[in-house]
Amino acid sequence: MNRRHCAAAAITLVCALGLLTVPVQAMAAPTPDSSPSPSASAPAVPSPAAPSSEKDLEKIREQIETLYRQAGAATDAYNLAEEQTRKQSGEIVKLAKAIVDGQARIAELKDRAGAQAREQYRNGGLPPGAQLVLSDDPQLFLDGVNKVRTSQQASKTVLAELTRTQEDLETYTQDASSNWHKLETNRVKQAEAKKKINAQIAAAEKLESRLEKKELARLRQLEQDAANRAQSAWLATRPTPNIAVSGATTEAGKAAVAFATAQIGKPYVWGATGPGSYDCSGLTSKAWAAAGRPIPRTSQEQWRLLPRIDIQDMRPGDLIIYHADASHVGMYVGDGAIVHSPRPGRHVTLAGAGSMKILGVVRPDR
């Protein structure tokens, strides 16, 4: 055991804990950079010429939708990295405390071992067994045998615990170093995702900013028309027109729906989990947490980890995951509708469950 290495590592980690108290800029919406870096891979914004036809506006609508979907995927990556960063920070705090406690225990055990050595020195430096052999008092000999056995057992116990504690300390130090590396890796991922989000949102806003009021109104209508077409096509595949639910909603499901619908009208802010604003998975995760069933933070993790069910069997409270990359999520509220937080510039609202491309359905309280 390299004690100097452990001590140095522990001091470094304990000092570094001060950094962990600085809040990560995770759940607040950053101001989009007006000049996003080219490395953020934002699609090129078309020339400033105003659109002159419905076809031009439809093309812009598709570009804006693509940009916001890409921003949504990057938001999911940001949220996951932020969640992992918080977890690693907590682990480092626990390990640093374990290291400090381990060092204190080692110091105590060394003091006990030193006291035993000093006691032997005061007895003339002879091993206890040798002292007994030299004794000519039978009773003293018999009494001494028990003392020797007790002393030997105590010495073995101290040495065994000292060895075990030193090994534990080395493990804590290695684990803390590994977690610190993961923490820094996640912070890099956060920064990269944040940069991409800002670039995509800025590009979408730039496209919209070039439109006149009349064109913006037409664009909103095109968005609504596209959602209505998708919803109608989806309804046509359903077994009954009123979207009958196969199973009764649980009390937890009712509570989750009640929480989510109470947020209607609050703005979308990426990375937000309330109470004043939400991103898509921030809304669903908070709603189910309020219902007493904590679920993963991001839509991709909700899709990956929660039980999946057939879309024919969904009931209010279930989560519908959208797009091939699972980058969006809404909560089914019944009658073919969801409550969701759509994208930047929009608010928590009700929408058709089939208004976007459905990937699948998960049930938090299954």
Salt bridges, closest charged atoms under 4 A:
GLU54 OE1 - ARG218 NH2 3.22
GLU58 OE2 - ARG61 NH2 2.69
GLU65 OE1 - ARG61 NH1 2.80
GLU82 OE1 - ARG86 NH1 2.22
ASP101 OD2 - LYS97 NZ 2.96
GLU108 OE2 - ARG105 NH1 2.78
GLU119 OE1 - ARG122 NH2 2.62
GLU161 OE2 - ARG105 NH2 2.38
GLU184 OE2 - ARG187 NH1 2.89
GLU208 OE2 - ARG220 NH1 3.23
GLU208 OE2 - ARG343 NH2 3.96
GLU223 OE2 - ARG343 NH2 3.39
GLU223 OE1 - ARG346 NH2 2.79
GLU251 OE2 - LYS254 NZ 3.47
ASP279 OD2 - ARG297 NH2 3.03
GLU301 OE1 - ARG304 NH2 2.84
ASP318 OD2 - ARG363 NH2 2.81
ASP365 OD1 - ARG315 NH2 3.56
